[in-house]
């Protein structure tokens, strides 16, 4: 797997982890998602993108290349859930996912969760 493909795949897995947290409505859409919904015309999914998860609300970086991972998440929570509880549960889920999939990494993981709205 090429590094860009690995990075994209990890970002998608983190997005799936976030969407499985109780109280999360969806990840904050990016510009393409907003334009698509504003136009009102459905875009038929291609065969390869049918199972993809929108990842615009997840930013994954590794500032120094070998140190800890930085994950920034922007999500919209369900109205009946407390935003702070959703943010904390999301942070714990992402941290647990990264620790379980990269057990040999000793550098700390820094996860930031921002609840941008409620529906």
MOPAC internal coordinates of N, CA, C and O (Angstrom, degrees):
PM7 1SCF
backbone

  N    0.0000 0     0.00 0     0.00 0    0    0    0
  C    1.4320 1     0.00 0     0.00 0    1    0    0
  C    1.5204 1   109.71 1     0.00 0    2    1    0
  O    1.2310 1   120.16 1   -45.40 1    3    2    1
  N    1.3050 1   117.31 1   134.60 1    3    2    1
  C    1.4517 1   121.31 1   177.49 1    5    3    2
  C    1.5329 1   108.96 1   -73.54 1    6    5    3
  O    1.2310 1   119.68 1   -25.83 1    7    6    5
  N    1.3400 1   118.21 1   154.17 1    7    6    5
  C    1.4638 1   120.87 1  -178.93 1    9    7    6
  C    1.5257 1   113.29 1   -55.39 1   10    9    7
  O    1.2310 1   119.27 1   139.16 1   11   10    9
  N    1.3398 1   119.00 1   -40.84 1   11   10    9
  C    1.4630 1   120.91 1   179.32 1   13   11   10
  C    1.5199 1   110.86 1   -64.22 1   14   13   11
  O    1.2310 1   120.46 1   140.21 1   15   14   13
  N    1.3186 1   116.72 1   -39.79 1   15   14   13
  C    1.4597 1   121.08 1   178.54 1   17   15   14
  C    1.5197 1   110.38 1   -66.90 1   18   17   15
  O    1.2310 1   119.96 1   139.16 1   19   18   17
  N    1.3130 1   117.67 1   -40.84 1   19   18   17
  C    1.4638 1   121.54 1   178.62 1   21   19   18
  C    1.5248 1   110.54 1   -65.11 1   22   21   19
  O    1.2310 1   120.47 1   138.33 1   23   22   21
  N    1.3194 1   116.71 1   -41.67 1   23   22   21
  C    1.4652 1   121.59 1   178.75 1   25   23   22
  C    1.5284 1   110.00 1   -62.84 1   26   25   23
  O    1.2310 1   120.58 1   133.87 1   27   26   25
  N    1.3363 1   116.49 1   -46.13 1   27   26   25
  C    1.4567 1   120.67 1   179.33 1   29   27   26
  C    1.5224 1   111.12 1   -62.68 1   30   29   27
  O    1.2310 1   120.19 1   136.84 1   31   30   29
  N    1.3407 1   117.24 1   -43.16 1   31   30   29
  C    1.4632 1   121.10 1  -179.72 1   33   31   30
  C    1.5284 1   111.31 1   -63.47 1   34   33   31
  O    1.2310 1   120.04 1   139.43 1   35   34   33
  N    1.3296 1   117.53 1   -40.57 1   35   34   33
  C    1.4621 1   121.10 1   177.95 1   37   35   34
  C    1.5258 1   110.30 1   -65.99 1   38   37   35
  O    1.2310 1   120.22 1   138.94 1   39   38   37
  N    1.3176 1   117.19 1   -41.06 1   39   38   37
  C    1.4667 1   120.98 1   177.56 1   41   39   38
  C    1.5219 1   110.44 1   -61.43 1   42   41   39
  O    1.2310 1   120.25 1   138.33 1   43   42   41
  N    1.3189 1   117.12 1   -41.67 1   43   42   41
  C    1.4678 1   121.01 1   178.52 1   45   43   42
  C    1.5275 1   111.47 1   -65.20 1   46   45   43
  O    1.2310 1   119.96 1   139.56 1   47   46   45
  N    1.3276 1   117.69 1   -40.44 1   47   46   45
  C    1.4667 1   120.95 1   178.30 1   49   47   46
  C    1.5291 1   111.10 1   -65.48 1   50   49   47
  O    1.2310 1   120.26 1   141.25 1   51   50   49
  N    1.3145 1   117.12 1   -38.75 1   51   50   49
  C    1.4625 1   120.28 1   176.50 1   53   51   50
  C    1.5199 1   109.65 1   -64.95 1   54   53   51
  O    1.2310 1   120.13 1   139.62 1   55   54   53
  N    1.3340 1   117.35 1   -40.38 1   55   54   53
  C    1.4657 1   120.84 1   177.39 1   57   55   54
  C    1.5255 1   110.80 1   -60.89 1   58   57   55
  O    1.2310 1   120.01 1   138.46 1   59   58   57
  N    1.3214 1   117.58 1   -41.54 1   59   58   57
  C    1.4783 1   120.92 1   177.04 1   61   59   58
  C    1.5326 1   110.72 1   -63.25 1   62   61   59
  O    1.2310 1   120.66 1   139.10 1   63   62   61
  N    1.3236 1   116.34 1   -40.90 1   63   62   61
  C    1.4603 1   121.19 1   178.60 1   65   63   62
  C    1.5229 1   109.92 1   -61.24 1   66   65   63
  O    1.2310 1   120.34 1   135.41 1   67   66   65
  N    1.3292 1   116.96 1   -44.59 1   67   66   65
  C    1.4647 1   121.56 1  -179.59 1   69   67   66
  C    1.5215 1   110.47 1   -63.56 1   70   69   67
  O    1.2310 1   120.12 1   134.81 1   71   70   69
  N    1.3213 1   117.38 1   -45.19 1   71   70   69
  C    1.4618 1   120.30 1  -177.40 1   73   71   70
  C    1.5247 1   113.00 1   -67.11 1   74   73   71
  O    1.2310 1   119.98 1   162.12 1   75   74   73
  N    1.3300 1   117.65 1   -17.88 1   75   74   73
  C    1.4630 1   120.50 1   179.01 1   77   75   74
  C    1.5290 1   112.86 1   -86.98 1   78   77   75
  O    1.2310 1   120.00 1   174.17 1   79   78   77
  N    1.3264 1   117.61 1    -5.83 1   79   78   77
  C    1.4649 1   121.73 1  -179.53 1   81   79   78
  C    1.5346 1   108.81 1   -75.07 1   82   81   79
  O    1.2310 1   119.73 1   -49.30 1   83   82   81
  N    1.3359 1   118.13 1   130.70 1   83   82   81
  C    1.4594 1   120.00 1   177.34 1   85   83   82
  C    1.5303 1   111.00 1   -59.75 1   86   85   83
  O    1.2310 1   120.98 1   -45.19 1   87   86   85
  N    1.3215 1   115.72 1   134.81 1   87   86   85
  C    1.4499 1   121.10 1   179.44 1   89   87   86
  C    1.5150 1   114.08 1    97.36 1   90   89   87
  O    1.2310 1   119.80 1   168.17 1   91   90   89
  N    1.3354 1   118.00 1   -11.83 1   91   90   89
  C    1.4618 1   121.21 1   177.58 1   93   91   90
  C    1.5248 1   108.19 1   -86.34 1   94   93   91
  O    1.2310 1   120.70 1   -56.93 1   95   94   93
  N    1.3364 1   116.26 1   123.07 1   95   94   93
  C    1.4599 1   120.24 1   176.71 1   97   95   94
  C    1.5295 1   109.49 1   -80.88 1   98   97   95
  O    1.2310 1   120.91 1   127.18 1   99   98   97
  N    1.3336 1   115.86 1   -52.82 1   99   98   97
  C    1.4565 1   121.13 1   178.41 1  101   99   98
  C    1.5170 1   109.25 1  -170.25 1  102  101   99
  O    1.2310 1   121.14 1   -14.43 1  103  102  101
  N    1.3205 1   115.43 1   165.57 1  103  102  101
  C    1.4616 1   121.06 1   174.57 1  105  103  102
  C    1.5201 1   108.28 1   -76.74 1  106  105  103
  O    1.2310 1   120.78 1   -31.97 1  107  106  105
  N    1.3195 1   116.11 1   148.03 1  107  106  105
  C    1.4571 1   120.38 1   179.61 1  109  107  106
  C    1.5281 1   108.49 1   -60.23 1  110  109  107
  O    1.2310 1   120.48 1   -53.38 1  111  110  109
  N    1.3275 1   116.68 1   126.62 1  111  110  109
  C    1.4692 1   118.21 1  -178.63 1  113  111  110
  C    1.5125 1   112.12 1   -72.58 1  114  113  111
  O    1.2310 1   121.28 1   -28.33 1  115  114  113
  N    1.3034 1   115.16 1   151.67 1  115  114  113
  C    1.4603 1   120.81 1   176.00 1  117  115  114
  C    1.5205 1   110.02 1   -85.35 1  118  117  115
  O    1.2310 1   120.89 1     7.42 1  119  118  117
  N    1.2891 1   115.90 1  -172.58 1  119  118  117
  C    1.4626 1   121.19 1  -177.53 1  121  119  118
  C    1.5290 1   111.90 1   -61.55 1  122  121  119
  O    1.2310 1   120.15 1   137.50 1  123  122  121
  N    1.3263 1   117.32 1   -42.50 1  123  122  121
  C    1.4654 1   120.26 1  -178.98 1  125  123  122
  C    1.5294 1   111.03 1   -62.15 1  126  125  123
  O    1.2310 1   120.43 1   138.89 1  127  126  125
  N    1.3172 1   116.78 1   -41.11 1  127  126  125
  C    1.4654 1   120.03 1   178.56 1  129  127  126
  C    1.5106 1   112.23 1   -66.17 1  130  129  127
  O    1.2310 1   120.27 1   142.43 1  131  130  129
  N    1.3105 1   117.08 1   -37.57 1  131  130  129
  C    1.4663 1   120.78 1   178.43 1  133  131  130
  C    1.5216 1   111.21 1   -67.88 1  134  133  131
  O    1.2310 1   120.36 1   136.98 1  135  134  133
  N    1.3211 1   116.91 1   -43.02 1  135  134  133
  C    1.4563 1   119.70 1   179.16 1  137  135  134
  C    1.5228 1   111.07 1   -65.43 1  138  137  135
  O    1.2310 1   120.52 1   139.52 1  139  138  137
  N    1.3098 1   116.60 1   -40.48 1  139  138  137
  C    1.4571 1   120.54 1   179.84 1  141  139  138
  C    1.5173 1   110.53 1   -60.92 1  142  141  139
  O    1.2310 1   119.95 1   137.30 1  143  142  141
  N    1.3513 1   117.71 1   -42.70 1  143  142  141
  C    1.4532 1   120.08 1  -179.51 1  145  143  142
  C    1.5311 1   111.18 1   -72.94 1  146  145  143
  O    1.2310 1   119.59 1   150.50 1  147  146  145
  N    1.3251 1   118.39 1   -29.50 1  147  146  145
  C    1.4608 1   121.18 1   179.35 1  149  147  146
  C    1.5220 1   111.60 1   -71.82 1  150  149  147
  O    1.2310 1   120.56 1   147.29 1  151  150  149
  N    1.3121 1   116.54 1   -32.71 1  151  150  149
  C    1.4574 1   119.69 1  -179.95 1  153  151  150
  C    1.5248 1   112.06 1   -73.41 1  154  153  151
  O    1.2310 1   120.63 1   151.97 1  155  154  153
  N    1.3110 1   116.40 1   -28.03 1  155  154  153
  C    1.4558 1   120.02 1   177.70 1  157  155  154
  C    1.5101 1   115.02 1    76.83 1  158  157  155
  O    1.2310 1   120.18 1  -175.74 1  159  158  157
  N    1.3190 1   117.26 1     4.26 1  159  158  157
  C    1.4591 1   120.28 1   177.93 1  161  159  158
  C    1.5127 1   109.49 1  -102.41 1  162  161  159
  O    1.2310 1   120.13 1   -58.00 1  163  162  161
  N    1.3214 1   117.36 1   122.00 1  163  162  161
  C    1.4630 1   117.96 1   178.25 1  165  163  162
  C    1.5194 1   110.98 1   -68.75 1  166  165  163
  O    1.2310 1   121.86 1   -42.34 1  167  166  165
  N    1.3101 1   114.04 1   137.66 1  167  166  165
  C    1.4543 1   120.49 1   176.63 1  169  167  166
  C    1.5224 1   107.34 1  -100.45 1  170  169  167
  O    1.2310 1   119.82 1   -61.27 1  171  170  169
  N    1.3399 1   117.94 1   118.73 1  171  170  169
  C    1.4585 1   118.53 1  -178.18 1  173  171  170
  C    1.5184 1   110.64 1   -64.48 1  174  173  171
  O    1.2310 1   119.90 1   -47.68 1  175  174  173
  N    1.3305 1   117.80 1   132.32 1  175  174  173
  C    1.4639 1   119.68 1  -179.36 1  177  175  174
  C    1.5184 1   111.41 1   -70.76 1  178  177  175
  O    1.2310 1   120.99 1   -37.54 1  179  178  177
  N    1.3107 1   115.72 1   142.46 1  179  178  177
  C    1.4600 1   119.54 1   175.32 1  181  179  178
  C    1.5258 1   108.49 1   -78.25 1  182  181  179
  O    1.2310 1   120.60 1   -13.66 1  183  182  181
  N    1.2848 1   116.46 1   166.34 1  183  182  181
  C    1.4617 1   121.13 1  -177.94 1  185  183  182
  C    1.5197 1   111.15 1   -59.25 1  186  185  183
  O    1.2310 1   119.84 1   137.77 1  187  186  185
  N    1.3352 1   117.90 1   -42.23 1  187  186  185
  C    1.4562 1   120.15 1  -176.68 1  189  187  186
  C    1.5163 1   113.32 1   -76.04 1  190  189  187
  O    1.2310 1   119.25 1   156.67 1  191  190  189
  N    1.3261 1   119.04 1   -23.33 1  191  190  189
  C    1.4610 1   119.64 1  -177.13 1  193  191  190
  C    1.5189 1   112.82 1   -99.28 1  194  193  191
  O    1.2310 1   119.71 1  -175.92 1  195  194  193
  N    1.2984 1   118.16 1     4.08 1  195  194  193
  C    1.4620 1   121.83 1  -175.89 1  197  195  194
  C    1.5260 1   112.35 1   -61.81 1  198  197  195
  O    1.2310 1   119.61 1   141.05 1  199  198  197
  N    1.3250 1   118.35 1   -38.95 1  199  198  197
  C    1.4592 1   122.07 1  -177.31 1  201  199  198
  C    1.5236 1   112.82 1   -96.99 1  202  201  199
  O    1.2310 1   119.54 1  -174.58 1  203  202  201
  N    1.3065 1   118.48 1     5.42 1  203  202  201
  C    1.4556 1   120.98 1  -177.55 1  205  203  202
  C    1.5191 1   111.23 1   -76.38 1  206  205  203
  O    1.2310 1   121.93 1   -30.73 1  207  206  205
  N    1.2963 1   113.92 1   149.27 1  207  206  205
  C    1.4590 1   122.30 1   178.05 1  209  207  206
  C    1.5242 1   107.20 1  -104.43 1  210  209  207
  O    1.2310 1   119.77 1   -44.42 1  211  210  209
  N    1.3416 1   118.05 1   135.58 1  211  210  209
  C    1.4662 1   118.47 1   176.46 1  213  211  210
  C    1.5303 1   109.85 1   -61.29 1  214  213  211
  O    1.2310 1   120.59 1   -50.94 1  215  214  213
  N    1.3065 1   116.48 1   129.06 1  215  214  213
  C    1.4654 1   121.12 1  -175.24 1  217  215  214
  C    1.5199 1   113.36 1  -114.67 1  218  217  215
  O    1.2310 1   119.65 1  -167.42 1  219  218  217
  N    1.3232 1   118.28 1    12.58 1  219  218  217
  C    1.4690 1   120.48 1  -176.48 1  221  219  218
  C    1.5231 1   111.91 1   -61.44 1  222  221  219
  O    1.2310 1   119.39 1   152.02 1  223  222  221
  N    1.3227 1   118.77 1   -27.98 1  223  222  221
  C    1.4529 1   121.74 1  -178.81 1  225  223  222
  C    1.5146 1   114.57 1   -84.97 1  226  225  223
  O    1.2310 1   119.83 1  -175.50 1  227  226  225
  N    1.3238 1   117.92 1     4.50 1  227  226  225
  C    1.4716 1   121.99 1  -179.63 1  229  227  226
  C    1.5244 1   109.24 1  -121.42 1  230  229  227
  O    1.2310 1   120.99 1   -54.85 1  231  230  229
  N    1.3161 1   115.71 1   125.15 1  231  230  229
  C    1.4682 1   121.40 1   174.25 1  233  231  230
  C    1.5185 1   107.35 1  -120.22 1  234  233  231
  O    1.2310 1   120.96 1   -54.24 1  235  234  233
  N    1.2987 1   115.77 1   125.76 1  235  234  233
  C    1.4560 1   122.53 1  -177.27 1  237  235  234
  C    1.5177 1   108.33 1  -119.77 1  238  237  235
  O    1.2310 1   120.98 1   -50.61 1  239  238  237
  N    1.3375 1   115.72 1   129.39 1  239  238  237
  C    1.4624 1   118.44 1   178.89 1  241  239  238
  C    1.5190 1   109.56 1  -145.05 1  242  241  239
  O    1.2310 1   122.59 1   -15.54 1  243  242  241
  N    1.2933 1   112.64 1   164.46 1  243  242  241
  C    1.4606 1   122.34 1   176.52 1  245  243  242
  C    1.5181 1   105.76 1  -139.93 1  246  245  243
  O    1.2310 1   120.16 1   -93.51 1  247  246  245
  N    1.3357 1   117.31 1    86.49 1  247  246  245
  C    1.4672 1   121.76 1  -168.08 1  249  247  246
  C    1.5233 1   115.96 1   -51.43 1  250  249  247
  O    1.2310 1   120.13 1   136.78 1  251  250  249
  N    1.3142 1   117.36 1   -43.22 1  251  250  249
  C    1.4638 1   118.05 1  -176.84 1  253  251  250
  C    1.5218 1   113.00 1  -102.06 1  254  253  251
  O    1.2310 1   119.77 1  -171.86 1  255  254  253
  N    1.3035 1   118.05 1     8.14 1  255  254  253
  C    1.4568 1   121.46 1   175.88 1  257  255  254
  C    1.5081 1   114.89 1    84.67 1  258  257  255
  O    1.2310 1   119.31 1   146.71 1  259  258  257
  N    1.3207 1   118.92 1   -33.29 1  259  258  257
  C    1.4563 1   120.96 1  -177.58 1  261  259  258
  C    1.5257 1   112.27 1  -125.54 1  262  261  259
  O    1.2310 1   120.03 1   170.75 1  263  262  261
  N    1.3172 1   117.55 1    -9.25 1  263  262  261
  C    1.4604 1   121.32 1  -177.43 1  265  263  262
  C    1.5112 1   112.60 1   -83.25 1  266  265  263
  O    1.2310 1   121.31 1    24.43 1  267  266  265
  N    1.3133 1   115.11 1  -155.57 1  267  266  265
  C    1.4500 1   120.84 1  -177.52 1  269  267  266
  C    1.5163 1   113.25 1   -70.27 1  270  269  267
  O    1.2310 1   121.71 1   -22.23 1  271  270  269
  N    1.2959 1   114.34 1   157.77 1  271  270  269
  C    1.4568 1   121.04 1   178.43 1  273  271  270
  C    1.5188 1   109.57 1   -86.00 1  274  273  271
  O    1.2310 1   120.97 1   -34.17 1  275  274  273
  N    1.3153 1   115.76 1   145.83 1  275  274  273
  C    1.4564 1   122.35 1   174.69 1  277  275  274
  C    1.5247 1   106.95 1  -117.68 1  278  277  275
  O    1.2310 1   120.76 1   -54.45 1  279  278  277
  N    1.3129 1   116.15 1   125.55 1  279  278  277
  C    1.4510 1   121.36 1   179.68 1  281  279  278
  C    1.5242 1   107.60 1  -122.15 1  282  281  279
  O    1.2310 1   121.03 1   -52.69 1  283  282  281
  N    1.3124 1   115.63 1   127.31 1  283  282  281
  C    1.4615 1   121.76 1   178.52 1  285  283  282
  C    1.5248 1   106.99 1  -117.60 1  286  285  283
  O    1.2310 1   120.69 1   -55.18 1  287  286  285
  N    1.3294 1   116.28 1   124.82 1  287  286  285
  C    1.4638 1   121.44 1  -175.98 1  289  287  286
  C    1.5239 1   109.29 1  -123.37 1  290  289  287
  O    1.2310 1   121.24 1   -47.66 1  291  290  289
  N    1.3282 1   115.24 1   132.34 1  291  290  289
  C    1.4624 1   122.28 1   174.38 1  293  291  290
  C    1.5192 1   106.35 1  -120.96 1  294  293  291
  O    1.2310 1   120.81 1   -57.83 1  295  294  293
  N    1.3320 1   116.06 1   122.17 1  295  294  293
  C    1.4576 1   119.91 1  -176.05 1  297  295  294
  C    1.5158 1   111.30 1  -138.31 1  298  297  295
  O    1.2310 1   121.57 1   -14.21 1  299  298  297
  N    1.3298 1   114.61 1   165.79 1  299  298  297
  C    1.4558 1   122.74 1   173.78 1  301  299  298
  C    1.5229 1   106.20 1  -113.99 1  302  301  299
  O    1.2310 1   120.98 1   -49.50 1  303  302  301
  N    1.3281 1   115.73 1   130.50 1  303  302  301
  C    1.4655 1   121.39 1  -176.62 1  305  303  302
  C    1.5267 1   110.73 1   -99.51 1  306  305  303
  O    1.2310 1   121.46 1   -19.25 1  307  306  305
  N    1.3037 1   114.82 1   160.75 1  307  306  305
  C    1.4543 1   120.52 1   174.05 1  309  307  306
  C    1.5229 1   108.66 1   -74.36 1  310  309  307
  O    1.2310 1   120.52 1   -36.27 1  311  310  309
  N    1.3065 1   116.61 1   143.73 1  311  310  309
  C    1.4613 1   121.78 1  -175.02 1  313  311  310
  C    1.5254 1   112.34 1   -62.05 1  314  313  311
  O    1.2310 1   119.76 1   145.34 1  315  314  313
  N    1.3320 1   118.07 1   -34.66 1  315  314  313
  C    1.4623 1   119.95 1  -176.88 1  317  315  314
  C    1.5262 1   113.26 1   -75.55 1  318  317  315
  O    1.2310 1   119.88 1   171.78 1  319  318  317
  N    1.3218 1   117.84 1    -8.22 1  319  318  317
  C    1.4664 1   121.34 1   179.13 1  321  319  318
  C    1.5287 1   109.30 1  -102.30 1  322  321  319
  O    1.2310 1   120.83 1   -35.06 1  323  322  321
  N    1.3252 1   116.02 1   144.94 1  323  322  321
  C    1.4667 1   119.79 1   175.10 1  325  323  322
  C    1.5221 1   108.66 1   -72.74 1  326  325  323
  O    1.2310 1   120.95 1   -49.50 1  327  326  325
  N    1.3138 1   115.78 1   130.50 1  327  326  325
  C    1.4682 1   121.33 1  -176.84 1  329  327  326
  C    1.5250 1   111.60 1   -58.12 1  330  329  327
  O    1.2310 1   120.22 1   139.03 1  331  330  329
  N    1.3209 1   117.19 1   -40.97 1  331  330  329
  C    1.4684 1   119.94 1  -178.45 1  333  331  330
  C    1.5291 1   111.07 1   -64.85 1  334  333  331
  O    1.2310 1   119.99 1   142.32 1  335  334  333
  N    1.3307 1   117.62 1   -37.68 1  335  334  333
  C    1.4680 1   120.26 1   178.22 1  337  335  334
  C    1.5265 1   111.21 1   -67.89 1  338  337  335
  O    1.2310 1   120.52 1   140.38 1  339  338  337
  N    1.3259 1   116.60 1   -39.62 1  339  338  337
  C    1.4664 1   120.67 1   178.17 1  341  339  338
  C    1.5334 1   110.00 1   -64.93 1  342  341  339
  O    1.2310 1   120.47 1   137.12 1  343  342  341
  N    1.3243 1   116.70 1   -42.88 1  343  342  341
  C    1.4671 1   120.50 1  -179.95 1  345  343  342
  C    1.5294 1   110.90 1   -63.09 1  346  345  343
  O    1.2310 1   120.38 1   135.53 1  347  346  345
  N    1.3180 1   116.88 1   -44.47 1  347  346  345
  C    1.4704 1   120.22 1   179.92 1  349  347  346
  C    1.5239 1   111.64 1   -65.09 1  350  349  347
  O    1.2310 1   120.50 1   136.07 1  351  350  349
  N    1.3312 1   116.66 1   -43.93 1  351  350  349
  C    1.4684 1   120.32 1   179.56 1  353  351  350
  C    1.5269 1   110.88 1   -64.07 1  354  353  351
  O    1.2310 1   120.61 1   141.69 1  355  354  353
  N    1.3199 1   116.44 1   -38.31 1  355  354  353
  C    1.4616 1   120.48 1   178.14 1  357  355  354
  C    1.5150 1   110.92 1   -64.70 1  358  357  355
  O    1.2310 1   120.44 1   134.62 1  359  358  357
  N    1.3222 1   116.77 1   -45.38 1  359  358  357
  C    1.4654 1   120.44 1   179.11 1  361  359  358
  C    1.5289 1   110.85 1   -60.10 1  362  361  359
  O    1.2310 1   120.51 1   134.00 1  363  362  361
  N    1.3429 1   116.62 1   -46.00 1  363  362  361
  C    1.4692 1   119.77 1   179.11 1  365  363  362
  C    1.5296 1   111.74 1   -62.23 1  366  365  363
  O    1.2310 1   120.07 1   138.70 1  367  366  365
  N    1.3336 1   117.47 1   -41.30 1  367  366  365
  C    1.4647 1   120.86 1  -179.32 1  369  367  366
  C    1.5210 1   111.73 1   -64.23 1  370  369  367
  O    1.2310 1   120.38 1   136.64 1  371  370  369
  N    1.3228 1   116.89 1   -43.36 1  371  370  369
  C    1.4703 1   120.31 1  -179.80 1  373  371  370
  C    1.5264 1   110.56 1   -67.96 1  374  373  371
  O    1.2310 1   120.38 1   137.71 1  375  374  373
  N    1.3287 1   116.87 1   -42.29 1  375  374  373
  C    1.4671 1   119.64 1   177.07 1  377  375  374
  C    1.5241 1   111.01 1   -60.59 1  378  377  375
  O    1.2310 1   120.41 1   135.10 1  379  378  377
  N    1.3326 1   116.83 1   -44.90 1  379  378  377
  C    1.4642 1   120.82 1   179.43 1  381  379  378
  C    1.5277 1   110.87 1   -62.82 1  382  381  379
  O    1.2310 1   120.16 1   139.23 1  383  382  381
  N    1.3309 1   117.31 1   -40.77 1  383  382  381
  C    1.4639 1   120.98 1   178.44 1  385  383  382
  C    1.5212 1   110.56 1   -60.32 1  386  385  383
  O    1.2310 1   120.41 1   131.70 1  387  386  385
  N    1.3276 1   116.83 1   -48.30 1  387  386  385
  C    1.4654 1   120.20 1  -177.44 1  389  387  386
  C    1.5230 1   111.99 1   -66.59 1  390  389  387
  O    1.2310 1   120.02 1   139.90 1  391  390  389
  N    1.3196 1   117.57 1   -40.10 1  391  390  389
  C    1.4649 1   120.39 1   178.52 1  393  391  390
  C    1.5292 1   110.54 1   -64.93 1  394  393  391
  O    1.2310 1   120.26 1   139.99 1  395  394  393
  N    1.3423 1   117.11 1   -40.01 1  395  394  393
  C    1.4726 1   119.55 1  -178.94 1  397  395  394
  C    1.5288 1   112.59 1   -71.47 1  398  397  395
  O    1.2310 1   119.78 1   150.14 1  399  398  397
  N    1.3197 1   118.02 1   -29.86 1  399  398  397
  C    1.4630 1   120.62 1  -178.49 1  401  399  398
  C    1.5252 1   114.10 1   -93.33 1  402  401  399
  O    1.2310 1   120.43 1   164.89 1  403  402  401
  N    1.3281 1   116.78 1   -15.11 1  403  402  401
  C    1.4639 1   121.07 1   178.45 1  405  403  402
  C    1.5264 1   109.14 1  -133.92 1  406  405  403
  O    1.2310 1   119.86 1  -116.63 1  407  406  405
  N    1.3452 1   117.87 1    63.37 1  407  406  405
  C    1.4683 1   120.24 1  -175.42 1  409  407  406
  C    1.5250 1   114.20 1   -66.46 1  410  409  407
  O    1.2310 1   119.81 1   156.47 1  411  410  409
  N    1.3148 1   117.97 1   -23.53 1  411  410  409
  C    1.4647 1   120.35 1  -177.45 1  413  411  410
  C    1.5289 1   112.70 1   -80.10 1  414  413  411
  O    1.2310 1   119.88 1   165.90 1  415  414  413
  N    1.3098 1   117.83 1   -14.10 1  415  414  413
  C    1.4663 1   120.57 1  -179.19 1  417  415  414
  C    1.5292 1   109.65 1   -76.29 1  418  417  415
  O    1.2310 1   121.16 1   -52.98 1  419  418  417
  N    1.3173 1   115.38 1   127.02 1  419  418  417
  C    1.4546 1   119.74 1  -179.16 1  421  419  418
  C    1.5276 1   112.29 1  -100.23 1  422  421  419
  O    1.2310 1   120.31 1   164.40 1  423  422  421
  N    1.3293 1   117.01 1   -15.60 1  423  422  421
  C    1.4644 1   120.47 1   179.86 1  425  423  422
  C    1.5267 1   109.60 1   -69.56 1  426  425  423
  O    1.2310 1   120.10 1   -34.32 1  427  426  425
  N    1.3148 1   117.41 1   145.68 1  427  426  425
  C    1.4640 1   120.18 1  -178.34 1  429  427  426
  C    1.5264 1   112.58 1   -69.51 1  430  429  427
  O    1.2310 1   121.76 1   -27.92 1  431  430  429
  N    1.3190 1   114.24 1   152.08 1  431  430  429
  C    1.4596 1   122.36 1   176.28 1  433  431  430
  C    1.5263 1   107.15 1  -101.64 1  434  433  431
  O    1.2310 1   120.56 1   -48.04 1  435  434  433
  N    1.3108 1   116.53 1   131.96 1  435  434  433
  C    1.4658 1   120.84 1   179.03 1  437  435  434
  C    1.5266 1   107.74 1  -114.84 1  438  437  435
  O    1.2310 1   120.43 1   -65.01 1  439  438  437
  N    1.3285 1   116.78 1   114.99 1  439  438  437
  C    1.4668 1   122.44 1  -179.12 1  441  439  438
  C    1.5218 1   109.12 1  -115.61 1  442  441  439
  O    1.2310 1   120.84 1   -53.33 1  443  442  441
  N    1.3295 1   116.01 1   126.67 1  443  442  441
  C    1.4522 1   122.55 1   176.81 1  445  443  442
  C    1.5230 1   107.99 1  -116.44 1  446  445  443
  O    1.2310 1   120.44 1   -52.89 1  447  446  445
  N    1.3301 1   116.76 1   127.11 1  447  446  445
  C    1.4635 1   121.24 1   179.43 1  449  447  446
  C    1.5163 1   108.60 1  -118.73 1  450  449  447
  O    1.2310 1   121.00 1   -51.92 1  451  450  449
  N    1.3334 1   115.68 1   128.08 1  451  450  449
  C    1.4614 1   121.55 1   177.16 1  453  451  450
  C    1.5182 1   108.12 1  -120.69 1  454  453  451
  O    1.2310 1   120.63 1   -56.35 1  455  454  453
  N    1.3250 1   116.41 1   123.65 1  455  454  453
  C    1.4623 1   121.65 1   175.23 1  457  455  454
  C    1.5203 1   105.88 1   -89.95 1  458  457  455
  O    1.2310 1   120.55 1   -67.13 1  459  458  457
  N    1.3247 1   116.55 1   112.87 1  459  458  457
  C    1.4586 1   120.82 1  -174.75 1  461  459  458
  C    1.5147 1   113.73 1   -92.43 1  462  461  459
  O    1.2310 1   119.98 1   171.31 1  463  462  461
  N    1.3151 1   117.64 1    -8.69 1  463  462  461
  C    1.4631 1   120.28 1   179.91 1  465  463  462
  C    1.5112 1   110.64 1   179.99 1  466  465  463
  O    1.2310 1   121.72 1    -3.39 1  467  466  465
  N    1.3244 1   114.31 1   176.61 1  467  466  465
  C    1.4605 1   121.54 1   177.04 1  469  467  466
  C    1.5228 1   108.95 1  -136.22 1  470  469  467
  O    1.2310 1   121.01 1   -34.64 1  471  470  469
  N    1.3237 1   115.68 1   145.36 1  471  470  469
  C    1.4625 1   121.46 1   176.04 1  473  471  470
  C    1.4993 1   110.17 1  -129.79 1  474  473  471
  O    1.2310 1   120.10 1   180.00 1  475  474  473

